[in-house]
Amino acid sequence: QDQVSSPDWPLAPSRRHSDSAMALNWPGLFAWSTKYHDGTAPSKFTKMSDEDRKFLEQAMEEAFGKVEDPNKVFMEAIAQIKSEDRTNESMATALEVMDRLCDDPDVARNVEKLDGLQALLDMVVS
């Protein structure tokens, strides 16, 4: 018998839900999935060796060491805007950085806490 036309085929109309022709037949899905499983063997989990643990720790340290802290970068941009020796180019760059970082909702919420709002207002009036 073809599995698609089998009464336990998961997409066969459910006998419990006569009002919906395509209601999922959960008992049929369970029966079908246990009947046609992929034969996966039980896990052969073992404790991680010290060498593997050291490699993993180094790889994670290297990967996460390069992650940009958006609040720190935002504070650097604010400092550039407040700087006495700022140029039009450095202010434009700082504003572009701030614009990009404000796409992160956490940074956008922290603009006032990081004294960014006052720096931007001061720049507008100067």
N, C-alpha and C positions, 0 to 999 in steps of 0.2 A: 504494500500500500504506500502511496506517495505521501511524504510527510506534510505537504501543503494541504492535502485534502483530509488529513487525519483530524479526527474530532478534537484532539488535544493541541492542534496547531494554534499558537498564541493569537493569531489574528483572525481566527474563525469567530463568527458572531457568537457572542456570549449568550448562553441560555438564560442567564439571570437578567440580562438587560435587553429585553425584547424591543424596547422603544428605540434603541440605537443599534443599527445594523453593524457598525464598526466598533462597538464598545470592546475594550480589551478583555480578553478572557484570562484573568489572572491565574486561576487554577490550571488552565491549559498551558499558559506560559511557563509555569513552574514545572509541570509534568514534561513539557517539551524540552526545556532547558536541561533538566536532569537526564533525560533520555539521550539527548544529542550533545553532551558535553565534550570538551576537547581532550579529555584524558590527562589533564595537567596533574603532575605528580605532587605529592606533599613537599613542602619547603625543606630545603637542606640547610637551614640557617645554622651558622656557627659564629662563635665570638670573633670579633674583628681582631686581626693580628696587630701587634704593636707597630709594625712597618706600615700596614694599611692605614691605621689610625693616624700616624705621623703624616703620611702623604695627604690624607683627607684634611687634617687640620691646616697644613701648609697651603693646600689648594683653596680652602675656604678663607684663610687669612689673606691670601693674595687677591682673591676675587672681591671680598668685601672691603679690602683696603683701598680699592679704587672707586668705591661708591662715593658720589658727591653728596655732601651735606648741604641741602638747598638753603637752609637757614643761615649757615655760615657764609655761603657764597652771596646770599642776599645782604648780609651785614657788610661784607666787603664792598658790594656795589653802593650801599648807603654811605660808607666811609669815603668812597671815591667822589660821590656827589657833594659831600660835606667838605671835602679837601679844599684847602686854600689854593693849591697849585693845580686845580682842575682845568681841563681844556674843554672846548666844545666837543672834540672827538671822544675824550674820556667820559664826558657826561652822556653822550649818545650811546656809547658802549655800555655804560652802567645802566641806562634806562632799558636797553635791549635785553640785558641780563635779567633785570627786574621783571620785565614783561614776560620773559620765558618762564621765570621761576614762579610767577603768580598763577600759572596754569595749575600748579599744585595747590589744592585747597588749604592744606596746612600752612603753607607759606603765606598765602593770601590772608588767612586769619591772623597771622603773626606780624603783619606789616606795621601796625601801631605799636605792638610790643617791642619790635626791633627799632623803633624810632624812625621808621621809613616814611610815614605819612607826613610828619613835620618836615623832613628833609625835602620831600617832593613839593610841599606847599611853599617852603622857603625858596626853592628853585623857581617856582612859578612867579613869585612876586619880585624876584631879583632881575 
